[in-house]
Structure formats: C-alpha cells, structure tokens
Amino acid sequence: MEDDFDQPDDDFNFFEQDEDVELIDAHDGENQTAFQRRAEDSEVDAPQKIENVSELFPNAPPNLFPVVVGCVGQAQLSVGIDLRKLSCGARNVEFVPSKTSTATMRLHEPSCVCLVRNSGSISVVGAVSAGAAKQAVELCARIIRKVLNDPRIDSFRFRVRSVLTRFSLGHPIRLNNLQDEFSKVCAYEPESFCGCIVKLAGTSAFPWAVTCNVFASGKVTMMGARSDREVAAAFYTLLPMLAKHTK
C-alpha cells in the first residue's frame, strides 16, 4: 500500500466551499485583524458595533474581539464509503462496527480527528481554525481515494459547522444578577456548572444562534457561530448585558 498520501492528485478537486458560508481563520494574530475587519464591515442587520470596549470595561483592551481557538467542519463526498475496507487499508483509521457506525481517522498534521460515515459524510473535530479543518478534510479525502482506489471521489463540499471563540473582559461578573435580569436566555446552576450559559439568537433578517459560557472571572467562551459576522453579532449583543453586572 502506498503511504505517500500527501502528494496531490491532478484530477482531484480538493475543496468546494458552500457559497453561503464564509471561511473564518483567526487563530494567529495576523489573521485576527482581518477576521475582525470582515465582521465589522458586514452589511447585514447586526447589533451596533462598540467602538471602544474600554468604556464598558476599563480593564479590557479598547479593540477587544473574540479569538478563534477551535473549529468543527463538515464535508460530503460524492460517493459512499466502504468503512471496513478503509480501516484495513489505512493504519490511522479505527472502525469498530459493534460500537459505532463511524470510522475514526486520526491526523497528526493538522492535529485533529475525522469521523467518516459510510454515506460519505466527514466531520472534523479538534481543528484549531477553519483553515486547519479544511486542510484535514482534504487530507482525509485523499487518503480515502487512494485506499479505496475509487476515481469517483473527485470532489466534496465543505462547510464550517461551528467555531469556538474566547475573550476576557478583565472584570469579574455577578452571575446571579445576570441570570436574574436575563432569565429567558440565561441558565446558571453553580451546583452543576461554574459558568452562566447564555443562549443568544439573531433576527429573521439575520438568523444566527450562539451559546456563550460566562464565568465569574470575566472570561467568556462562545460556540455555535458559523461565520465571522455571527461571531461579531453575538459579541456586540453580549457586551451590554455583561456591562450591567460587573463587580
């Protein structure tokens, strides 16, 4: 079996991105600036941008914006996959049909896990950015094509399912007061989880749904956004809510 999976095939169209999905990749500082600029320049109906975050949170930097730390991607191949044959032909693939219906492919570069289904669906978890998730899908599809020797696997569609972002306000938050005022969107049960779960949603003109975990230290994680515009909308919606309950 040939192990040279990282050599590209001339007739393989590695990446077809959905037109309505915008890739976001802000894991490093250079890309973070472009990521924030695209979000703020968007023409969609989104919450008003806060020019200076320090006015609400004096200990926070003026240009505070969430940083992407993780991404979940999904792709669909053009044909189905024989998972038994795939697990026998690739040493980094594990398939136990008695426990699960998906095959697990572990990649080292980029470091992430691909969950492959017999329908041709691929889910990528553990990627640090959207670019890394896309690269993982490309490598996974290339391995599948070489192992199965199936020329029909010549393209796939990729989309970002969710990104994980985080930021720190530099101010402690009164989680009990936050939950009392916004009880419809907040859930705080310190016996089971130390953070306050805030579920935000957009409008019919710009639908989005993001779940935020707010901690008493002022650190916040956000998940569920699929584009930089959705991250910005959730961020600028959440800040005024938290500003009312700082210590």
N, C-alpha and C positions, 0 to 999 in steps of 0.2 A: 504494500500500500504506500502510495506516495505521500510524504508528510509535508511537502512544500506547499502548504495551503495559503501562504501569504503572497504568492505570485498571482497577479491579476489575470483574468481571462479577457481576451479582447472582445468577445461577444457577450459579455455579462454586463447588464445594466444594473450596477450595484444599488442605485438609490433613486427612487421616485418619491418625491415628497408631496403630500396632500396639499392642494392649492390653498386650503383654508387654514392651514397650520403653519405658524412661523417658528422656525427653529430658534431656540434660545441657548446660548452658551456663554455664561458669565462666571466660569469657575476661577479664572485668573483676573488680576487687576486690570489688565489692558482691555479685556472683553467686557468687564463690568461697566466701564464708562459707556461703551456703545450700547450695551444692554439697557442701561438706564435712559439713554437719549432716545432710543427707539420707543420705549414705553411712554416717555413724556411727550413725544411728538405725535403720538397717535391721535387720529381724528375721531375716534369712536366716543360714544357717550360714556364718560368715565368720571369719577369723583375729581374735584378740583385739586390740582397739584399744590402741595405745600412747599413754597419756595425755600423757607428756612425752617428746618425741623428744630433748630435750637430755640426758637421762640416758644415751642411747646415743651421741649425737653432740653434744658440748658446744658446738661452733661453730654448730650448726643452731638455728633458732628453735624454741621449745617446741611451737608449733602448726603445724609444718611439714606441708604437704599438697601433692600434685601439682596443678599448674595446667594447665588445658586450653589448648593452643595450636593445635590443629588437629582437624578432624573430616572423616570420609568418610561420606557419606549415600547412600542408595539409595531410589528410588521406582519404582512401577509404575503406568503409566497404564492406563485401562480399555480402550484400543484400540491397534492397531498404528499405526505412523507411516510415511509416505512420506518418506524422508530426502532424496531428490532434490528434491522439491517444497519441503521445508523449507529446504534450503540455497539454493534460488533465491529464496525469498521473504523470508529474513531475512539481513541483511548481517553479522551477528555469528556466523553458522554456517558451518562448513567441513566439506565431505564429499568425500572422495576415495575412491571405492569400490575403486580399484585397489590402494590401500594398506591400508585398514582398513574394517571393516564398521560402524563407528560414526561418527556426526556429532558434531563438537566445537562446542559453543556456549560462547563466552567472555562472561562477565558482568563488569561493572565495579562494580556496587553491588548485592549484595556481590561482592567480587572473588574469583571462583572460576571453575572450568571444569565444564561439564556434558557428560557423554558420553551421547549419545542413541542407542538402538538401535531397529531397525525393529519390534521386538516391543513397544515402549512402555516399555522399561526405561530409567531415567535414573540415572546415577551422578554424584555431586557430589564433586569433589576440590578441595583448596585452601581450603576454608572454615575460618575461624578458630574457629568454635564450632558447636554443634548448631543453635542458632537461626539462624545465617547459612546453614547448609546447608539448613534447611527453607525459608528465605526464597528461596534460589536455586532450589529445586525449584518453588516457587510461581510465580516469575517465568518459569522455563523452560516450565512447563506452560501459562501464559497466552500466551506467545509462540507456542507450537506450535498452540494452539487458534485464535488469530487468523490465523496464516499459512495453516493448512490449512482454516480455516473449517469445523471439524468440531465440532458441538454435542455429540457423544458424549463428548468429552474434558471431563468434568464432575467428575471426582474422581480421586484417586490415593492410594496407601498409601505411607507414608514410614517408614523405619527408619534408625537410626544403625548403621552397619557397623563403625566403628572410630573411636576418639578417640586423639589424640596428646597426652600429658601429659609434663611435665618437672618436676624439682626438683633442688636442690643440697644436699648434706649438709654442705658446708664442710670436709670431711676427705678427704685422699687415700685411695684404696683400693688394696690389694695385689691386683691382678687375677690374678696367677699363683696365689696362695694360694686365692683364691676359686674358681678353676677346679679346683684340686686337690681341695678338700673337696667341692664340689658338681658333680662331673664329669658326673653324669647329666642335669643341667639347664643346665649352663654350657658355653659354647664360646668359647675365647679363642685367637685366632691373630693375634698382632700383625703378622705379615708381610702380612696381607690387610686387617685392620681393627683400628683402635686401641682399640676397646672390647670388653668382655666381654659376650656375648649370653647372657642368662638367660631361659629359657622356663619360665614358671610356669603351673600349671593348678589348677583347683578340684576339688571332690569331686563325687560323683554327686548329692548333695543340692543342691549349688550349683555347677553346671558353669560354668567360665569358662577362658579361655586368654589370657594376656598375655605379650608379648615385651618384655623390658627390655634396653636398651643401657646398660651401666655403664662409665663412663670413669674413668681413674686419678685425675682431678681431683676426683672425688666427685659429678660431675654425672650424672644419670640421666634417660633418656627411656623412656617406656612407651607401647606401642601395642597395639591389639587389643581393648581393653575396649569394651563397648557400653553401659555404664551407670555411674553414679557408684558403685554397690555393687561392681561389678567392679574399678573403679579402687582403691577402698579395700581390697578383699581382696588385690589384688596388692601394694599399697603396704605393708600391715602384714605381709605374708608376706616381702617382700624385705628390710625393715629389719633384722631379727635376723640374716639371712645376711650383710649387709654390715658389721654392727657388729663381727663377729669378725675382720675383716681391714682395719681402719683403721690408718693409719700414725701 
